[in-house]
Amino acid sequence: MNFFFVLNGKTIKQILLICMASFFTAWFLFLGNMIQVPVFSAKDGPKAVYKGEKDIALTFNIGWGDEKAEPILDALKKYNVKSATFFLSGSWAERHPDLVNRIVKEGYEIGILGYEYKDYTELEEEKVRQDIANAQTAFKKLNVNNIQLLRSPTGHFDAKTLKIAQRYGYTVVHWSIDSKDWTNPGIKVITENVAKAKKGDIILLHASDSAKQTEKALPYILDSLKDYKLVTVSEMIANANTKTSEIK
């Protein structure tokens, strides 16, 4: 009987722990839907934007490659897309000054995607600062000034990253819709992923060479978003309240 009682007690304890975990998870999700919880921010600290209040922001990451950026710019021009935000790594920008110049001349916004493709959450604070500083220097040499946005190269960041970015005067930008175009799942899947977007969403796309299907998916993506106004991330931040998520 004693053996049976101990075993049953463990089972009850496990059930209680599961119930408590489920309750707090449900409560957190509920709060996230009810109020603007700072989920990508340290409490009372700098925040990272991942969603706005209205309109749609197309964002393109470019970290490496020589082939895909220009065709994507050609497609945006062909379909008369006037507003988009390109997050460029400093090392890529140095190697492609003509494309950087074209992005600026065609009226698109530029944000920093670090300098090298490194996970900021795995780097010491000094290394993160140096990477951002190197990117900053690269863009200044290209006469691209007044950049206000930064996206962590791998998409991973923490409170440390947010504080460093704030010291440099940058707003960290994440995304609310991932097209997953970098996995090359097919034009249909990319389009379906983006078609889930609602007003206020920031969409992640890529113009690096690893994203081989983005250019061909663009006409379908743009058609799926035809009922929305496309804006830059800065325009979205300026014209509406933005949402953020909490960093633990």
Steps between C-alpha positions, in 0.01 A plus 500: 500500500783742587665441162170569324451825695845638406451423132158666502642807675758547226229473238290765674802730527572463129138575413503812719822626337356445151181683594693793646723524192195489272327770702791744486557431130133565424506816716809634321345439158178664616685810615693507174174520309340753732776756549825600342737287706870578442609149406823593328607746766656507840247629755491879483790482255552542126255319274506317169219564254336200337155628405326828432139611512415546133635453147761236402880523501698286256854438625785329315813366666821489297804345664690347210487415133536667161200379301161555664496858626490669160216285356294569811557874460399463134179320605411767756548766235297305244207466739528861616583427863617831642550404864709219647774466759827323421709374790855475367809355663790741497733247338253443213451875454875553470518246219193635317511882516311535170205298632500693826493821298213368290298408811542854629425667165183299450370625832520187710598507863822344628548338838812333638529120509820509702833469325566126499244223526537425871249409769501791744369285784817289481742795500646695788378858530822645358476278190142613435603863535789448261282331239248783507778760494661331197166508318448862592843590360432308177179691431655836582771431241219439248338831600197322642423704807224533758427128517266445794412130475694186588414133461708233669680304222353161596177641641607398852553770759473561871483784752872559452447556126214741564704710742798519265279593206339774706843645586574524127160660437340207319157341534517121477248364249374142493203371298152361550472306172780268385472412131755220553624577150855414604394134529390503132173318573344596165335814367156389616609441858686832520194681369270320743726589792493869407127495422437445873605860559255745654525873556803593704710198405871522424587236239837328482636428151853450370700626204808292577600227256370228732144617429468367146121531461423843648521692174254267328268506800487880515219554245278259695605647834415851384166383364417345838575836666316721250242610757769646727723803480870411495721718719855500632562387857581858602170620355319225689672600825428870445136462403373244749548333834737205475499168682790336675569163680688420825858374531554276798 
